[in-house]
């Protein structure tokens, strides 16, 4: 079962973020860069978010059995 997190995709400096669901099971890295969070997905896609990394990671819990 996939773990999903609702985030705000960055759309520009004067525009509100667009809601987007991120599958946390497909996230390779999360990096804070200034006011943005860069998420690199499996396959190399980069998603730029207006969401703090703690919120992104904490929203889904663990991705598998402990």
N, CA, C, O and CB atoms as a CASP TS submission, in Angstrom:
PFRMAT TS
TARGET T0000
AUTHOR 0000-0000-0000
METHOD Language model
MODEL 1
PARENT N/A
ATOM      1  N   UNK     1       0.842  -1.169   0.000  1.00  0.00           N
ATOM      2  CA  UNK     1       0.000   0.000   0.000  1.00  0.00           C
ATOM      3  C   UNK     1       0.896   1.243   0.000  1.00  0.00           C
ATOM      4  O   UNK     1       1.828   1.340   0.798  1.00  0.00           O
ATOM      5  CB  UNK     1      -0.962  -0.008   1.220  1.00  0.00           C
ATOM      6  N   UNK     2       0.613   2.181  -0.886  1.00  0.00           N
ATOM      7  CA  UNK     2       1.414   3.402  -1.016  1.00  0.00           C
ATOM      8  C   UNK     2       1.097   4.379   0.121  1.00  0.00           C
ATOM      9  O   UNK     2      -0.006   4.391   0.667  1.00  0.00           O
ATOM     10  CB  UNK     2       1.157   4.075  -2.387  1.00  0.00           C
ATOM     11  N   UNK     3       2.096   5.193   0.456  1.00  0.00           N
ATOM     12  CA  UNK     3       1.937   6.245   1.450  1.00  0.00           C
ATOM     13  C   UNK     3       1.945   7.579   0.722  1.00  0.00           C
ATOM     14  O   UNK     3       2.912   7.902   0.033  1.00  0.00           O
ATOM     15  CB  UNK     3       3.061   6.183   2.538  1.00  0.00           C
ATOM     16  N   UNK     4       0.874   8.361   0.867  1.00  0.00           N
ATOM     17  CA  UNK     4       0.708   9.603   0.136  1.00  0.00           C
ATOM     18  C   UNK     4       0.731  10.797   1.081  1.00  0.00           C
ATOM     19  O   UNK     4       0.350  10.692   2.247  1.00  0.00           O
ATOM     20  CB  UNK     4      -0.591   9.581  -0.659  1.00  0.00           C
ATOM     21  N   UNK     5       1.187  11.944   0.555  1.00  0.00           N
ATOM     22  CA  UNK     5       1.186  13.189   1.311  1.00  0.00           C
ATOM     23  C   UNK     5       0.667  14.305   0.412  1.00  0.00           C
ATOM     24  O   UNK     5       1.109  14.442  -0.728  1.00  0.00           O
ATOM     25  CB  UNK     5       2.610  13.522   1.851  1.00  0.00           C
ATOM     26  N   UNK     6      -0.269  15.102   0.923  1.00  0.00           N
ATOM     27  CA  UNK     6      -0.779  16.258   0.191  1.00  0.00           C
ATOM     28  C   UNK     6       0.172  17.421   0.421  1.00  0.00           C
ATOM     29  O   UNK     6       0.425  17.803   1.563  1.00  0.00           O
ATOM     30  CB  UNK     6      -2.232  16.622   0.638  1.00  0.00           C
ATOM     31  N   UNK     7       0.703  17.991  -0.666  1.00  0.00           N
ATOM     32  CA  UNK     7       1.675  19.074  -0.606  1.00  0.00           C
ATOM     33  C   UNK     7       1.235  20.212  -1.512  1.00  0.00           C
ATOM     34  O   UNK     7       0.251  20.090  -2.241  1.00  0.00           O
ATOM     35  CB  UNK     7       3.077  18.576  -1.005  1.00  0.00           C
ATOM     36  N   UNK     8       1.964  21.313  -1.463  1.00  0.00           N
ATOM     37  CA  UNK     8       1.687  22.445  -2.342  1.00  0.00           C
ATOM     38  C   UNK     8       2.804  22.611  -3.347  1.00  0.00           C
ATOM     39  O   UNK     8       3.920  22.974  -2.976  1.00  0.00           O
ATOM     40  CB  UNK     8       1.502  23.732  -1.535  1.00  0.00           C
ATOM     41  N   UNK     9       2.521  22.347  -4.639  1.00  0.00           N
ATOM     42  CA  UNK     9       3.526  22.482  -5.704  1.00  0.00           C
ATOM     43  C   UNK     9       3.758  23.961  -5.982  1.00  0.00           C
ATOM     44  O   UNK     9       2.808  24.728  -6.137  1.00  0.00           O
ATOM     45  CB  UNK     9       3.076  21.741  -7.006  1.00  0.00           C
ATOM     46  N   UNK    10       5.029  24.359  -6.044  1.00  0.00           N
ATOM     47  CA  UNK    10       5.395  25.754  -6.314  1.00  0.00           C
ATOM     48  C   UNK    10       5.023  26.111  -7.747  1.00  0.00           C
ATOM     49  O   UNK    10       5.402  25.401  -8.679  1.00  0.00           O
ATOM     50  CB  UNK    10       6.912  25.989  -6.070  1.00  0.00           C
ATOM     51  N   UNK    11       4.273  27.221  -7.935  1.00  0.00           N
ATOM     52  CA  UNK    11       3.837  27.629  -9.269  1.00  0.00           C
ATOM     53  C   UNK    11       4.392  28.978  -9.685  1.00  0.00           C
ATOM     54  O   UNK    11       4.189  29.397 -10.824  1.00  0.00           O
ATOM     55  CB  UNK    11       2.341  27.668  -9.327  1.00  0.00           C
ATOM     56  N   UNK    12       5.077  29.658  -8.803  1.00  0.00           N
ATOM     57  CA  UNK    12       5.661  30.951  -9.121  1.00  0.00           C
ATOM     58  C   UNK    12       5.698  31.838  -7.899  1.00  0.00           C
ATOM     59  O   UNK    12       5.039  31.547  -6.901  1.00  0.00           O
ATOM     60  CB  UNK    12       4.887  31.629 -10.238  1.00  0.00           C
ATOM     61  N   UNK    13       6.474  32.937  -7.961  1.00  0.00           N
ATOM     62  CA  UNK    13       6.652  33.783  -6.771  1.00  0.00           C
ATOM     63  C   UNK    13       5.389  34.501  -6.304  1.00  0.00           C
ATOM     64  O   UNK    13       5.241  34.754  -5.108  1.00  0.00           O
ATOM     65  CB  UNK    13       7.703  34.798  -7.045  1.00  0.00           C
ATOM     66  N   UNK    14       4.481  34.835  -7.207  1.00  0.00           N
ATOM     67  CA  UNK    14       3.275  35.579  -6.837  1.00  0.00           C
ATOM     68  C   UNK    14       2.000  34.769  -7.010  1.00  0.00           C
ATOM     69  O   UNK    14       0.908  35.334  -7.072  1.00  0.00           O
ATOM     70  CB  UNK    14       3.180  36.836  -7.656  1.00  0.00           C
ATOM     71  N   UNK    15       2.132  33.443  -7.087  1.00  0.00           N
ATOM     72  CA  UNK    15       0.977  32.575  -7.290  1.00  0.00           C
ATOM     73  C   UNK    15       0.837  31.623  -6.109  1.00  0.00           C
ATOM     74  O   UNK    15       1.840  31.232  -5.512  1.00  0.00           O
ATOM     75  CB  UNK    15       1.107  31.785  -8.615  1.00  0.00           C
ATOM     76  N   UNK    16      -0.390  31.243  -5.763  1.00  0.00           N
ATOM     77  CA  UNK    16      -0.558  30.266  -4.677  1.00  0.00           C
ATOM     78  C   UNK    16      -0.123  28.869  -5.133  1.00  0.00           C
ATOM     79  O   UNK    16      -0.204  28.552  -6.319  1.00  0.00           O
ATOM     80  CB  UNK    16      -2.031  30.236  -4.199  1.00  0.00           C
ATOM     81  N   UNK    17       0.338  28.033  -4.191  1.00  0.00           N
ATOM     82  CA  UNK    17       0.744  26.674  -4.569  1.00  0.00           C
ATOM     83  C   UNK    17      -0.442  25.850  -5.065  1.00  0.00           C
ATOM     84  O   UNK    17      -1.581  26.052  -4.642  1.00  0.00           O
ATOM     85  CB  UNK    17       1.404  25.968  -3.381  1.00  0.00           C
ATOM     86  N   UNK    18      -0.149  24.920  -5.968  1.00  0.00           N
ATOM     87  CA  UNK    18      -1.150  24.002  -6.494  1.00  0.00           C
ATOM     88  C   UNK    18      -1.116  22.729  -5.656  1.00  0.00           C
ATOM     89  O   UNK    18      -0.042  22.162  -5.455  1.00  0.00           O
ATOM     90  CB  UNK    18      -0.898  23.689  -8.006  1.00  0.00           C
ATOM     91  N   UNK    19      -2.272  22.262  -5.157  1.00  0.00           N
ATOM     92  CA  UNK    19      -2.279  21.010  -4.388  1.00  0.00           C
ATOM     93  C   UNK    19      -1.820  19.830  -5.247  1.00  0.00           C
ATOM     94  O   UNK    19      -2.251  19.677  -6.390  1.00  0.00           O
ATOM     95  CB  UNK    19      -3.687  20.734  -3.826  1.00  0.00           C
ATOM     96  N   UNK    20      -0.946  19.005  -4.686  1.00  0.00           N
ATOM     97  CA  UNK    20      -0.447  17.822  -5.384  1.00  0.00           C
ATOM     98  C   UNK    20      -0.211  16.725  -4.344  1.00  0.00           C
ATOM     99  O   UNK    20       0.261  16.995  -3.239  1.00  0.00           O
ATOM    100  CB  UNK    20       0.872  18.141  -6.186  1.00  0.00           C
ATOM    101  N   UNK    21      -0.542  15.494  -4.710  1.00  0.00           N
ATOM    102  CA  UNK    21      -0.259  14.351  -3.851  1.00  0.00           C
ATOM    103  C   UNK    21       1.079  13.751  -4.254  1.00  0.00           C
ATOM    104  O   UNK    21       1.324  13.508  -5.436  1.00  0.00           O
ATOM    105  CB  UNK    21      -1.390  13.290  -3.937  1.00  0.00           C
ATOM    106  N   UNK    22       1.946  13.511  -3.273  1.00  0.00           N
ATOM    107  CA  UNK    22       3.258  12.903  -3.499  1.00  0.00           C
ATOM    108  C   UNK    22       3.233  11.493  -2.910  1.00  0.00           C
ATOM    109  O   UNK    22       2.871  11.301  -1.750  1.00  0.00           O
ATOM    110  CB  UNK    22       4.410  13.766  -2.859  1.00  0.00           C
ATOM    111  N   UNK    23       3.628  10.500  -3.735  1.00  0.00           N
ATOM    112  CA  UNK    23       3.756   9.132  -3.251  1.00  0.00           C
ATOM    113  C   UNK    23       5.100   9.028  -2.536  1.00  0.00           C
ATOM    114  O   UNK    23       6.146   8.991  -3.184  1.00  0.00           O
ATOM    115  CB  UNK    23       3.643   8.087  -4.426  1.00  0.00           C
ATOM    116  N   UNK    24       5.079   8.980  -1.227  1.00  0.00           N
ATOM    117  CA  UNK    24       6.307   8.972  -0.433  1.00  0.00           C
ATOM    118  C   UNK    24       7.154   7.724  -0.660  1.00  0.00           C
ATOM    119  O   UNK    24       8.352   7.729  -0.378  1.00  0.00           O
ATOM    120  CB  UNK    24       5.967   9.088   1.030  1.00  0.00           C
ATOM    121  N   UNK    25       6.541   6.656  -1.168  1.00  0.00           N
ATOM    122  CA  UNK    25       7.290   5.436  -1.465  1.00  0.00           C
ATOM    123  C   UNK    25       8.229   5.636  -2.656  1.00  0.00           C
ATOM    124  O   UNK    25       9.172   4.864  -2.833  1.00  0.00           O
ATOM    125  CB  UNK    25       6.327   4.278  -1.743  1.00  0.00           C
ATOM    126  N   UNK    26       7.978   6.671  -3.482  1.00  0.00           N
ATOM    127  CA  UNK    26       8.790   6.935  -4.672  1.00  0.00           C
ATOM    128  C   UNK    26       9.738   8.112  -4.506  1.00  0.00           C
ATOM    129  O   UNK    26      10.333   8.556  -5.488  1.00  0.00           O
ATOM    130  CB  UNK    26       7.897   7.183  -5.848  1.00  0.00           C
ATOM    131  N   UNK    27       9.894   8.625  -3.306  1.00  0.00           N
ATOM    132  CA  UNK    27      10.776   9.760  -3.050  1.00  0.00           C
ATOM    133  C   UNK    27      12.195   9.254  -2.801  1.00  0.00           C
ATOM    134  O   UNK    27      12.418   8.387  -1.956  1.00  0.00           O
ATOM    135  CB  UNK    27      10.269  10.595  -1.841  1.00  0.00           C
ATOM    136  N   UNK    28      13.160   9.813  -3.556  1.00  0.00           N
ATOM    137  CA  UNK    28      14.567   9.476  -3.342  1.00  0.00           C
ATOM    138  C   UNK    28      15.212  10.435  -2.360  1.00  0.00           C
ATOM    139  O   UNK    28      15.851  10.004  -1.400  1.00  0.00           O
ATOM    140  CB  UNK    28      15.330   9.489  -4.664  1.00  0.00           C
ATOM    141  N   UNK    29      15.052  11.754  -2.592  1.00  0.00           N
ATOM    142  CA  UNK    29      15.650  12.750  -1.710  1.00  0.00           C
ATOM    143  C   UNK    29      14.697  13.916  -1.495  1.00  0.00           C
ATOM    144  O   UNK    29      13.847  14.211  -2.336  1.00  0.00           O
ATOM    145  CB  UNK    29      16.981  13.250  -2.285  1.00  0.00           C
ATOM    146  N   UNK    30      14.857  14.574  -0.347  1.00  0.00           N
ATOM    147  CA  UNK    30      14.132  15.794  -0.008  1.00  0.00           C
ATOM    148  C   UNK    30      15.176  16.797   0.445  1.00  0.00           C
ATOM    149  O   UNK    30      15.961  16.513   1.350  1.00  0.00           O
ATOM    150  CB  UNK    30      13.031  15.548   1.106  1.00  0.00           C
ATOM    151  N   UNK    31      15.193  17.988  -0.188  1.00  0.00           N
ATOM    152  CA  UNK    31      16.205  18.985   0.142  1.00  0.00           C
ATOM    153  C   UNK    31      15.556  20.361   0.203  1.00  0.00           C
ATOM    154  O   UNK    31      14.817  20.755  -0.700  1.00  0.00           O
ATOM    155  CB  UNK    31      17.361  18.968  -0.893  1.00  0.00           C
ATOM    156  N   UNK    32      15.843  21.084   1.281  1.00  0.00           N
ATOM    157  CA  UNK    32      15.350  22.454   1.443  1.00  0.00           C
ATOM    158  C   UNK    32      16.322  23.400   0.771  1.00  0.00           C
ATOM    159  O   UNK    32      17.520  23.351   1.048  1.00  0.00           O
ATOM    160  CB  UNK    32      15.171  22.822   2.946  1.00  0.00           C
ATOM    161  N   UNK    33      15.821  24.280  -0.128  1.00  0.00           N
ATOM    162  CA  UNK    33      16.646  25.260  -0.829  1.00  0.00           C
ATOM    163  C   UNK    33      15.962  26.619  -0.729  1.00  0.00           C
ATOM    164  O   UNK    33      15.077  26.940  -1.522  1.00  0.00           O
ATOM    165  CB  UNK    33      16.873  24.851  -2.325  1.00  0.00           C
ATOM    166  N   UNK    34      16.379  27.409   0.251  1.00  0.00           N
ATOM    167  CA  UNK    34      15.745  28.715   0.454  1.00  0.00           C
ATOM    168  C   UNK    34      14.314  28.541   0.923  1.00  0.00           C
ATOM    169  O   UNK    34      14.063  27.930   1.962  1.00  0.00           O
ATOM    170  CB  UNK    34      15.780  29.545  -0.838  1.00  0.00           C
ATOM    171  N   UNK    35      13.377  29.080   0.158  1.00  0.00           N
ATOM    172  CA  UNK    35      11.958  28.986   0.509  1.00  0.00           C
ATOM    173  C   UNK    35      11.276  27.771  -0.107  1.00  0.00           C
ATOM    174  O   UNK    35      10.086  27.553   0.123  1.00  0.00           O
ATOM    175  CB  UNK    35      11.239  30.238   0.074  1.00  0.00           C
ATOM    176  N   UNK    36      12.002  26.983  -0.880  1.00  0.00           N
ATOM    177  CA  UNK    36      11.400  25.843  -1.572  1.00  0.00           C
ATOM    178  C   UNK    36      11.966  24.526  -1.064  1.00  0.00           C
ATOM    179  O   UNK    36      13.069  24.468  -0.522  1.00  0.00           O
ATOM    180  CB  UNK    36      11.620  25.959  -3.078  1.00  0.00           C
ATOM    181  N   UNK    37      11.183  23.470  -1.253  1.00  0.00           N
ATOM    182  CA  UNK    37      11.629  22.111  -0.983  1.00  0.00           C
ATOM    183  C   UNK    37      11.708  21.388  -2.318  1.00  0.00           C
ATOM    184  O   UNK    37      10.733  21.366  -3.069  1.00  0.00           O
ATOM    185  CB  UNK    37      10.669  21.371   0.018  1.00  0.00           C
ATOM    186  N   UNK    38      12.861  20.793  -2.622  1.00  0.00           N
ATOM    187  CA  UNK    38      13.027  20.020  -3.846  1.00  0.00           C
ATOM    188  C   UNK    38      12.925  18.544  -3.496  1.00  0.00           C
ATOM    189  O   UNK    38      13.645  18.043  -2.632  1.00  0.00           O
ATOM    190  CB  UNK    38      14.387  20.341  -4.542  1.00  0.00           C
ATOM    191  N   UNK    39      12.021  17.861  -4.181  1.00  0.00           N
ATOM    192  CA  UNK    39      11.831  16.422  -3.988  1.00  0.00           C
ATOM    193  C   UNK    39      12.220  15.731  -5.293  1.00  0.00           C
ATOM    194  O   UNK    39      11.680  16.048  -6.353  1.00  0.00           O
ATOM    195  CB  UNK    39      10.342  16.079  -3.576  1.00  0.00           C
ATOM    196  N   UNK    40      13.155  14.790  -5.213  1.00  0.00           N
ATOM    197  CA  UNK    40      13.548  14.010  -6.385  1.00  0.00           C
ATOM    198  C   UNK    40      12.879  12.649  -6.275  1.00  0.00           C
ATOM    199  O   UNK    40      13.025  11.941  -5.279  1.00  0.00           O
ATOM    200  CB  UNK    40      15.113  13.871  -6.496  1.00  0.00           C
ATOM    201  N   UNK    41      12.143  12.305  -7.323  1.00  0.00           N
ATOM    202  CA  UNK    41      11.375  11.071  -7.353  1.00  0.00           C
ATOM    203  C   UNK    41      12.157   9.975  -8.082  1.00  0.00           C
ATOM    204  O   UNK    41      13.110  10.264  -8.805  1.00  0.00           O
ATOM    205  CB  UNK    41      10.011  11.303  -8.029  1.00  0.00           C
ATOM    206  N   UNK    42      11.751   8.723  -7.889  1.00  0.00           N
ATOM    207  CA  UNK    42      12.295   7.610  -8.656  1.00  0.00           C
ATOM    208  C   UNK    42      12.047   7.941 -10.131  1.00  0.00           C
ATOM    209  O   UNK    42      10.935   8.323 -10.497  1.00  0.00           O
ATOM    210  CB  UNK    42      11.634   6.221  -8.238  1.00  0.00           C
ATOM    211  N   UNK    43      13.047   7.801 -10.960  1.00  0.00           N
ATOM    212  CA  UNK    43      12.925   8.162 -12.368  1.00  0.00           C
ATOM    213  C   UNK    43      13.512   9.531 -12.670  1.00  0.00           C
ATOM    214  O   UNK    43      13.620   9.908 -13.837  1.00  0.00           O
ATOM    215  CB  UNK    43      11.480   8.131 -12.783  1.00  0.00           C
ATOM    216  N   UNK    44      13.901  10.294 -11.627  1.00  0.00           N
ATOM    217  CA  UNK    44      14.583  11.561 -11.821  1.00  0.00           C
ATOM    218  C   UNK    44      13.715  12.806 -11.834  1.00  0.00           C
ATOM    219  O   UNK    44      14.248  13.914 -11.887  1.00  0.00           O
ATOM    220  CB  UNK    44      15.308  11.505 -13.059  1.00  0.00           C
ATOM    221  N   UNK    45      12.394  12.663 -11.787  1.00  0.00           N
ATOM    222  CA  UNK    45      11.520  13.837 -11.794  1.00  0.00           C
ATOM    223  C   UNK    45      11.761  14.680 -10.543  1.00  0.00           C
ATOM    224  O   UNK    45      11.836  14.148  -9.435  1.00  0.00           O
ATOM    225  CB  UNK    45      10.034  13.412 -11.879  1.00  0.00           C
ATOM    226  N   UNK    46      11.883  16.005 -10.725  1.00  0.00           N
ATOM    227  CA  UNK    46      12.028  16.926  -9.603  1.00  0.00           C
ATOM    228  C   UNK    46      10.719  17.674  -9.412  1.00  0.00           C
ATOM    229  O   UNK    46      10.125  18.174 -10.367  1.00  0.00           O
ATOM    230  CB  UNK    46      13.205  17.915  -9.833  1.00  0.00           C
ATOM    231  N   UNK    47      10.281  17.742  -8.157  1.00  0.00           N
ATOM    232  CA  UNK    47       9.064  18.469  -7.803  1.00  0.00           C
ATOM    233  C   UNK    47       9.473  19.556  -6.818  1.00  0.00           C
ATOM    234  O   UNK    47      10.145  19.279  -5.824  1.00  0.00           O
ATOM    235  CB  UNK    47       7.958  17.511  -7.191  1.00  0.00           C
ATOM    236  N   UNK    48       9.067  20.790  -7.092  1.00  0.00           N
ATOM    237  CA  UNK    48       9.387  21.916  -6.217  1.00  0.00           C
ATOM    238  C   UNK    48       8.150  22.264  -5.404  1.00  0.00           C
ATOM    239  O   UNK    48       7.088  22.538  -5.963  1.00  0.00           O
ATOM    240  CB  UNK    48       9.882  23.150  -7.034  1.00  0.00           C
ATOM    241  N   UNK    49       8.293  22.252  -4.066  1.00  0.00           N
ATOM    242  CA  UNK    49       7.165  22.425  -3.164  1.00  0.00           C
ATOM    243  C   UNK    49       7.356  23.640  -2.266  1.00  0.00           C
ATOM    244  O   UNK    49       8.481  24.038  -1.961  1.00  0.00           O
ATOM    245  CB  UNK    49       6.969  21.177  -2.320  1.00  0.00           C
ATOM    246  N   UNK    50       6.243  24.214  -1.853  1.00  0.00           N
ATOM    247  CA  UNK    50       6.228  25.286  -0.855  1.00  0.00           C
ATOM    248  C   UNK    50       5.942  24.694   0.521  1.00  0.00           C
ATOM    249  O   UNK    50       5.313  25.348   1.353  1.00  0.00           O
ATOM    250  CB  UNK    50       5.172  26.368  -1.216  1.00  0.00           C
ATOM    251  N   UNK    51       6.393  23.468   0.770  1.00  0.00           N
ATOM    252  CA  UNK    51       6.096  22.728   1.994  1.00  0.00           C
ATOM    253  C   UNK    51       7.395  22.433   2.739  1.00  0.00           C
ATOM    254  O   UNK    51       8.398  22.069   2.126  1.00  0.00           O
ATOM    255  CB  UNK    51       5.336  21.412   1.675  1.00  0.00           C
ATOM    256  N   UNK    52       7.374  22.588   4.049  1.00  0.00           N
ATOM    257  CA  UNK    52       8.552  22.261   4.854  1.00  0.00           C
ATOM    258  C   UNK    52       8.824  20.757   4.772  1.00  0.00           C
ATOM    259  O   UNK    52       7.880  19.968   4.718  1.00  0.00           O
ATOM    260  CB  UNK    52       8.352  22.705   6.336  1.00  0.00           C
ATOM    261  N   UNK    53      10.101  20.344   4.761  1.00  0.00           N
ATOM    262  CA  UNK    53      10.420  18.913   4.690  1.00  0.00           C
ATOM    263  C   UNK    53       9.811  18.100   5.823  1.00  0.00           C
ATOM    264  O   UNK    53       9.376  16.971   5.599  1.00  0.00           O
ATOM    265  CB  UNK    53      11.909  18.726   4.696  1.00  0.00           C
ATOM    266  N   UNK    54       9.769  18.649   7.041  1.00  0.00           N
ATOM    267  CA  UNK    54       9.202  17.899   8.165  1.00  0.00           C
ATOM    268  C   UNK    54       7.735  17.571   7.920  1.00  0.00           C
ATOM    269  O   UNK    54       7.269  16.483   8.259  1.00  0.00           O
ATOM    270  CB  UNK    54       9.351  18.692   9.468  1.00  0.00           C
ATOM    271  N   UNK    55       7.005  18.528   7.323  1.00  0.00           N
ATOM    272  CA  UNK    55       5.593  18.306   7.026  1.00  0.00           C
ATOM    273  C   UNK    55       5.439  17.222   5.970  1.00  0.00           C
ATOM    274  O   UNK    55       4.578  16.352   6.097  1.00  0.00           O
ATOM    275  CB  UNK    55       4.925  19.608   6.555  1.00  0.00           C
ATOM    276  N   UNK    56       6.267  17.266   4.930  1.00  0.00           N
ATOM    277  CA  UNK    56       6.197  16.291   3.849  1.00  0.00           C
ATOM    278  C   UNK    56       6.469  14.885   4.363  1.00  0.00           C
ATOM    279  O   UNK    56       5.710  13.961   4.071  1.00  0.00           O
ATOM    280  CB  UNK    56       7.187  16.648   2.746  1.00  0.00           C
ATOM    281  N   UNK    57       7.548  14.715   5.127  1.00  0.00           N
ATOM    282  CA  UNK    57       7.939  13.387   5.597  1.00  0.00           C
ATOM    283  C   UNK    57       7.016  12.916   6.712  1.00  0.00           C
ATOM    284  O   UNK    57       6.615  11.752   6.726  1.00  0.00           O
ATOM    285  CB  UNK    57       9.393  13.395   6.083  1.00  0.00           C
ATOM    286  N   UNK    58       6.673  13.797   7.645  1.00  0.00           N
ATOM    287  CA  UNK    58       5.868  13.411   8.797  1.00  0.00           C
ATOM    288  C   UNK    58       4.435  13.061   8.467  1.00  0.00           C
ATOM    289  O   UNK    58       3.760  12.404   9.260  1.00  0.00           O
ATOM    290  CB  UNK    58       5.877  14.498   9.789  1.00  0.00           C
ATOM    291  N   UNK    59       3.958  13.490   7.305  1.00  0.00           N
ATOM    292  CA  UNK    59       2.555  13.276   6.963  1.00  0.00           C
ATOM    293  C   UNK    59       2.241  11.818   6.655  1.00  0.00           C
ATOM    294  O   UNK    59       1.094  11.391   6.790  1.00  0.00           O
ATOM    295  CB  UNK    59       2.180  14.131   5.782  1.00  0.00           C
ATOM    296  N   UNK    60       3.252  11.045   6.239  1.00  0.00           N
ATOM    297  CA  UNK    60       2.962   9.696   5.784  1.00  0.00           C
ATOM    298  C   UNK    60       3.338   8.594   6.745  1.00  0.00           C
ATOM    299  O   UNK    60       2.898   7.458   6.574  1.00  0.00           O
ATOM    300  CB  UNK    60       3.641   9.463   4.524  1.00  0.00           C
ATOM    301  N   UNK    61       4.129   8.890   7.738  1.00  0.00           N
ATOM    302  CA  UNK    61       4.588   7.827   8.625  1.00  0.00           C
ATOM    303  C   UNK    61       5.620   6.958   7.922  1.00  0.00           C
ATOM    304  O   UNK    61       6.275   7.412   6.984  1.00  0.00           O
ATOM    305  CB  UNK    61       3.406   6.972   9.103  1.00  0.00           C
ATOM    306  N   UNK    62       5.772   5.727   8.360  1.00  0.00           N
ATOM    307  CA  UNK    62       6.765   4.840   7.755  1.00  0.00           C
ATOM    308  C   UNK    62       6.224   4.229   6.467  1.00  0.00           C
ATOM    309  O   UNK    62       5.012   4.097   6.293  1.00  0.00           O
ATOM    310  CB  UNK    62       7.170   3.730   8.742  1.00  0.00           C
ATOM    311  N   UNK    63       7.130   3.858   5.567  1.00  0.00           N
ATOM    312  CA  UNK    63       6.738   3.326   4.268  1.00  0.00           C
ATOM    313  C   UNK    63       6.610   1.805   4.262  1.00  0.00           C
ATOM    314  O   UNK    63       6.172   1.232   3.265  1.00  0.00           O
ATOM    315  CB  UNK    63       7.733   3.750   3.226  1.00  0.00           C
ATOM    316  N   UNK    64       6.975   1.157   5.331  1.00  0.00           N
ATOM    317  CA  UNK    64       6.895  -0.291   5.349  1.00  0.00           C
ATOM    318  C   UNK    64       6.935  -0.821   6.767  1.00  0.00           C
ATOM    319  O   UNK    64       6.926  -0.039   7.718  1.00  0.00           O
ATOM    320  CB  UNK    64       8.019  -0.894   4.535  1.00  0.00           C
ATOM    321  N   UNK    65       6.979  -2.119   6.924  1.00  0.00           N
ATOM    322  CA  UNK    65       7.011  -2.694   8.268  1.00  0.00           C
ATOM    323  C   UNK    65       8.272  -2.288   9.022  1.00  0.00           C
ATOM    324  O   UNK    65       9.334  -2.118   8.424  1.00  0.00           O
ATOM    325  CB  UNK    65       6.917  -4.214   8.194  1.00  0.00           C
ATOM    326  N   UNK    66       8.151  -2.139  10.311  1.00  0.00           N
ATOM    327  CA  UNK    66       9.310  -1.764  11.135  1.00  0.00           C
ATOM    328  C   UNK    66      10.079  -2.986  11.564  1.00  0.00           C
ATOM    329  O   UNK    66      11.086  -2.868  12.263  1.00  0.00           O
ATOM    330  CB  UNK    66       8.871  -0.969  12.363  1.00  0.00           C
TER
END
